Amino acid sequence: MTTEPVRDKRCPLCGGSLREELATLPFVVKGSVVVVKGVAAEVCADCGEAFLGGKDVDAVTALLQDAVNHHVELTVVPFPGETPVPS
């Protein structure tokens, strides 16, 4: 994990600097609370919003669907596999 800005990318929400991190992302889906840990993301240093790449969005969506299918009320799941921080 690094705290250095990524090629001076800017947050589309607030204009803050984006940095590569492993993020912890909370979701509420159909009454289930799911927290996904260890997701490679670009996170805004100012507002804290996390932005994911396409493959990671697909993987998180699958994790959320699985949690909802199992009727969980609260679950914390690790992101699958060894996820390197994007470069």
C-alpha positions as CSV (number, residue, x, y, z in Angstrom):
1,M,0.0,0.0,0.0
2,T,1.3,3.4,-0.8
3,T,0.2,6.9,0.1
4,E,1.8,8.5,-3.0
5,P,-0.6,10.1,-5.6
6,V,-1.1,8.0,-8.8
7,R,0.2,10.1,-11.7
8,D,-1.6,13.1,-10.2
9,K,-5.1,11.5,-10.9
10,R,-7.9,13.6,-9.4
11,C,-11.1,12.5,-7.7
12,P,-14.1,13.2,-9.9
13,L,-16.2,14.0,-6.9
14,C,-14.1,16.6,-5.0
15,G,-10.9,17.0,-7.0
16,G,-8.6,15.5,-4.3
17,S,-5.6,13.4,-5.2
18,L,-6.2,9.7,-5.8
19,R,-3.8,7.1,-4.3
20,E,-3.5,3.4,-4.7
21,E,-4.7,1.5,-1.6
22,L,-6.3,-1.7,-0.5
23,A,-9.7,-0.5,0.5
24,T,-12.4,-1.8,2.8
25,L,-15.8,-1.3,1.2
26,P,-19.2,-1.4,3.0
27,F,-22.4,-2.2,1.1
28,V,-26.1,-2.6,2.0
29,V,-27.8,-4.9,-0.5
30,K,-31.5,-6.0,-0.1
31,G,-31.2,-5.6,3.7
32,S,-27.8,-7.4,4.0
33,V,-24.8,-5.6,5.2
34,V,-21.6,-6.8,3.5
35,V,-18.1,-5.5,4.0
36,V,-15.5,-6.4,1.4
37,K,-11.9,-6.1,2.7
38,G,-8.7,-5.9,0.7
39,V,-9.9,-4.5,-2.6
40,A,-7.3,-2.8,-4.8
41,A,-8.7,0.7,-5.4
42,E,-7.8,4.3,-6.1
43,V,-8.9,6.2,-3.0
44,C,-9.3,10.0,-2.7
45,A,-7.0,11.5,-0.1
46,D,-9.6,14.2,0.7
47,C,-13.1,12.6,0.6
48,G,-12.2,8.9,1.0
49,E,-14.2,7.7,-2.0
50,A,-12.9,4.5,-3.5
51,F,-12.8,3.8,-7.3
52,L,-12.4,0.3,-8.7
53,G,-11.4,-1.1,-12.0
54,G,-13.8,-3.2,-14.1
55,K,-12.5,-6.6,-13.1
56,D,-12.6,-5.7,-9.4
57,V,-16.2,-4.3,-9.8
58,D,-17.2,-7.7,-11.3
59,A,-15.5,-9.6,-8.5
60,V,-17.1,-7.4,-5.8
61,T,-20.5,-7.8,-7.5
62,A,-20.2,-11.6,-7.4
63,L,-19.3,-11.5,-3.7
64,L,-22.3,-9.3,-2.9
65,Q,-24.6,-11.5,-4.9
66,D,-23.3,-14.6,-3.1
67,A,-23.9,-13.0,0.3
68,V,-27.4,-12.0,-0.6
69,N,-28.2,-15.5,-2.0
70,H,-27.2,-16.9,1.4
71,H,-29.5,-14.5,3.2
72,V,-26.8,-13.0,5.4
73,E,-27.6,-10.1,7.7
74,L,-23.9,-9.1,8.2
75,T,-20.8,-10.5,6.7
76,V,-17.2,-9.5,6.2
77,V,-15.5,-11.1,3.2
78,P,-11.9,-10.9,2.0
79,F,-11.4,-10.0,-1.6
80,P,-10.4,-13.2,-3.4
81,G,-6.8,-14.0,-4.0
82,E,-3.7,-12.0,-3.5
83,T,-4.6,-8.6,-4.9
84,P,-1.7,-6.4,-5.7
85,V,-2.2,-2.7,-5.4
86,P,-2.7,-1.3,-9.0
87,S,0.3,0.4,-10.5
